[in-house]
Amino acid sequence: MSINIHCISPSKVVRGKGAWNKSLDLITKLCKKPLIVGRSSSTKIIRSTFKKDLFLKGIQSVSFELDHDCCELDIQNAYLISKNNNCDGIIAAGGGKVLDAGKLIADLLGINCITVPLSASTCAGWTSLSNIYTPDGKFLKDVTLSRCPNLLIFDHSIVRDAPPRTLASGIADAVAKWYESSLTSSTSQDGFVQQAVQMARVLRDQLFLNGYKAFSDPLSKSWETVAEGCALTAGIIGGLGGARCRTAAAHPIHNGLTQIAYTKKPLHGELVGFGLLVQLHLEERNSKSQLPKQAKSQLINFFSELNLPVSIDSICPRNMTSNELHKACKFACNANSDIHQLPFPINEKELFDAIQSFRYSSTSSKIRINNF
């Protein structure tokens, strides 16, 4: 067996109602002058509360607001501010791109990292990976970090208040773990990989059983199962199984679709979920089995209940011409893309045709991107 290095999980995870307050003493042991990284104006009041709470514990923090997605310009600016203020830790509080930015800044500086997801939209608070984008949101690359965060704080009281759309996005991103990992790892003899794939299957089943209830009732027990599944368990799967359990076609299609402009910007999981439908369509074309077709039909119904996109027009592209779509497909199929982990060959034209088969949706399943 070849040598594998796994960054499986944060050093500590604090989860549940009031997790932030419960974690303050842990934070004092990790840093004395952290940089608090955030972005959204809608969550600025939460970060201001964090700053006050830390001050009462004797921690003098510095605030930094990202101007864009997790991009090199923002990373550079945050790096310099942290160095100039002698910050000894990073507290990243926000959605997936904020968490990715915070992890990368901490890794570059070699200081402790604390992630505080403010929604359950991705598992970025858990992992040792950061996705890098251009300032206007086009995916560039992913960066493998030296470790997972030192501390992850998943406070139910905070995350429950996030828009339901973010949870739906997290569900789509998390359910993709099974469909991607089971496809790319089906022949693996690695015990870790096999165990991670089975975790992904259990997570998928939990999301199917509890997803709509969680989406429609954030005070339900189902919400706890689903939110933690999206933000925490999905991260364990990638950490345990490694790169083989992270991606097949759904995520590379997401990366390609970020290359085009939108009237209302879709969330990460919304594009991954649509990419998953396209992946299953490709499997259906390249397999004699009926399972991909059945899974696609099941997911279309499930995603429609959660107001997730099930067609290319439902993610609201600004100008979806053939040239724009070819641009997305070309990026998704570049030589280094993980889409080539599929058990059959794939090229730009085949992907273009597959996406075109999802060109239109019924009005009942069309997501309204501007609905929060």
N, C-alpha and C positions, 0 to 999 in steps of 0.2 A: 504493500500500500504506500502511495506517495504521501509526503508530509503535507498536512493541511493546517492552516492557522485559522481559528475561529474566534471572532469577537461576538459572543453569544448574547450578552445582556448588559444593561447598566449595572454598576456595582451595587446600587440600592434602588428599590422601587417603592414609593409610598403611594398608596391608592385608597380612594374612598372619600366620603364626605369630610371636609375639613383637612384634607391632606396637606395643603399649603401651610397652615398654621402648625401642624404637627411636624413639619419638616424644617422649621426655622432653626432649631438647635443643630440639626444636621448641616444646614447651610453654613452656620458660623464655624464649623470645623473644616469646611472646604475652602472658604474664602473670607477675606475681610473687606475687600474693595472690588466687587464684581462690576462688570459691564452688563447692564440689562438691555437685551436686544429685542426689538419688536418692530411692528410695522403698521398694522391696521389702526385707523383712527377710532374704530368702534371698540377696540380692546385697550385703548390707551389708559382709560380709567382703571382698568385692572392692574396694569403695570405701575401706575402711580400708587395704588394701594400697596403693591408689593414693595415699592421703594420706601414707603412710610413704615411698613412692618419691619423691614430690614433695619431701618434707622433706629427703631426702638430696641433692636437687638445689638446695637452698636456697630452696624455695618453701613458704611458710607458708600453707596452705589453711584454709578454713572450711567446715564441713559443714552441709548443710541437707537434712532429710528431708521430702518431701511427705507431707501427711496424706491427700490424696485424689488423684483424677485431675488432669490439667492444668486447674485451676479458678482463678477470679479471686482467691479468698481465699488460696490457696497462692502464687500469683504475687505478690500484694501483700506477703505476709509475707517471701518470698524477696527481693523488691526492697528492702524496708526493712533486712533483715539485711545484704544486700550493701552498701547505702549506708552503714550504720552501721559496718561493718568495713572500709570503703574497698577493697572487692574490685575488682580490675581485669580480671576475666575470669570466665567461667562454664564449668565442666566438668560436662556432663550425662552421667551414666552410668546406663543402665537400658534399659527398654523404650520403646515409642513415645511414651507420654504423658509420661514423664520427659524424653525428648529434646525434645518439643514445649515443655514448660515451660522447660527450660534455654534454648532458642533465643529464646523470647519475653522472658524476663528479660533476657538479654543485649541484645536489640534495644531494649527499653525504656530500659536503662541506657547504651546506646551503647558497650558494651565487647565484647571478643573472646569468641567462643564456640567451645568444643571439645566435640564430641559423641563419646561412646564407647558404641555399641550393645552391650548385654550379651546380645542375642539377635538373630535375623534375622526378627523378627516383623513389622516394617514398614520402610519406607524413610525414616522420620522423621529419622534422623540426617543425611540428605543435604539435605533440602528447605528452602526459605525460607517454609514455612507452619507454623502451629501451630493445632491444633484445641482449642477451649475447651469444657469440660464443667462441669456443676454439681458440687457436692461429692459428690452421690450417683451421678454417672456419666452424666447425661443430656447428650447433645450440645447445645451452644448455637450455636456459630458457628466459622468458621475465620478466621484472621487472616493476612494476607499480610505477611511481614517484609521488611525492607530488603535483606537479603542471606542467602545460605546461610552455614553455619558457616565459621569460619576454618580449622578442622582437623577432619577426621573420622578416628577411629582404629578400624579394624575388625580386632580381634585374634582370629584363628582359635582360638587356645588358649583364650580366654575364651568365645567364642560357642559353641564345640563343646559346652561343658558345660551349655548352656541346655536346658530340657526339650524333648523332641521336639515336643510340642504347639505350642510357639512357632514352630518352623520350619514346621509344617503351616499355621499361621495366616498366616505370611509368604508361603507359596506361594499360598494362596487370594487374598490381597491383591494379590500381584504378577501372577498370571495374569489378574486382572480388568482390568489395564491394557490388554490387547489388546481384550477384548470391549467395554470402555467407549470407548476411544479410536477404534477402528475404526468404531464406530457414530456417534459425535458428530462425527467429523472426515472422514467419507467423501467429502464434497464440497469439502473445503478445498484451495485452490491454494497454500497456504503451504508452501514447501519444508521448513522446520523441522518443521512439523506432520507432513507426509508421512514425513519421515525418522524422527521419533519413533514414529509408528504402526508402521513397519516394524521398529524396534527392539523394540517391544512384541510383535510377531508372533514374532520370533526368540526373545525371552525366554519366551514361552508354549511354544514348541516345546522349548526346553531344559528347562523345568519338567516338561513331559509325559514327556520322555525320562529325566530324572534324578531326578524328584521322589520317587518311592517309595524308590529306593536311598538317596538322601540322608536321608530320614526314618528309614529302618531302620538305616542304618550311617553315623554321623557321622564315621567315620575314612576314608570313601571319597572318591575324587576327585569323585564326583557331589555330595557335600556342599559342597565348595568352590564348584562352579559354581552350585548352587542357593542357598546362603546369600548369596553375593555378588550373585546375581541379585535376590534379594528385598530386601536391605538397601541395595544400591548402584545396580544397573542400573535398577531401578524408579524410583529418584529422578531419574536422568538423563532418563528419558522425560518425566516431568512438567516438569522444568526446561527441556528443549529444546522440547517441544510446547506448554507453557503450559497454561492452564486447559482448553483444548479437549481435551487428552489426559489429563485426570485423572479425569473422572467422567461417568457417564451415569445409570444407575439404581441400580447396586449400592451405591455409597457413600451416596446419599441414603436408600436403604432401611436401610442400617446406622444412619444418623443417627436415623431414625424408630424403629428397634427398640431404641435405647438409652433411649427414653422409658419403657420398661416395666421391671418388676422381674424378677429371675431368682433361682432357687434357688442356682445356681452361675454366677458372672458369666462370660459368653463373652468371648473375646479379639476385638480389632478385626477381624482377618482372618476369623475364624469367622463374624461377622455379615456382612462384605462378601461372603464366598463364598456364603452363603445368599442374600444380595441379588442376586448374579450369576445364580443359578439362577432367581430370580423374574424378573429382567430378560429372560433368554432365553425364559421362558414368555410374557412380554408381547410380545416380538418375534414369537414363533410365532403368537400370536393376531392380530397386526397385519401379517403378511407371508404371501405365497403361497409363499415359499421353504421348503424342508425343512431348511435349514441350521441355524436356531435350535433346532429339535427335536433334530437330530443332535448339536449342540454341547452341549445340555442333558444328553442321555443320556451323552455322553462324560464330562462333568464330574461327573455323579452317581457314575459308576463310579470316577473318579479321586479325588474327595473322600472316598468311602467307604473307599478304600485307606488314606487318610491320617487316618481317624477324624474327618473334618470333618463338620459338620452338613449334612444334606440335607433337613431338614424343620423346621417350626416347633417341633414338640415336642422335637426333638433338641437345641435350644439351651437347653432347661430353663427356660422362663418360669415364674415363680412362680404366675401366675394368668392364663392365656391365655383370657380371655373375649372375646366379640365387641367389647365396649366398649374393652378394652385394645388389641386389635388395631386398631380404628378410630383410637384415639389415635395409635398408631405411624404409620398410613397418613396421617392428617391432617398430622402433622409432616413426613413424607417428601414430601408433595405441596403444601407451603405455596408461596405465590406466588414466593418467591425461591429455591426449591429447584432444584438442577441436574438434577433428574429431568425437568424440562421441556426439557432439551436433547435428549431422545429425538425421533426423527424422526416421531413420532405423538403425538397428545394423550393425556394420562393424568390420571385423577382418583382421588380417594380410594377410591371404590367399586370401580373397576377394579383398583386395587392390592390392595385387601382380598380380592377374589375370586381374584387371582393367588396371593397368599400362602396363602389357604385351600386351594388345590390342592396345597400342600406340607404339609398339616396333619399327616400321619402318616408315619412311616418304618418300614421293616422293622427288626427287632432287629439285623440284621447291619450296618446302616449308622448306627445311633444312637450319636452321640458320647457319651462319658462325660466330662462337663465336669470332674468332680473327679479324673480320672486325669491325673497328671503323670508 
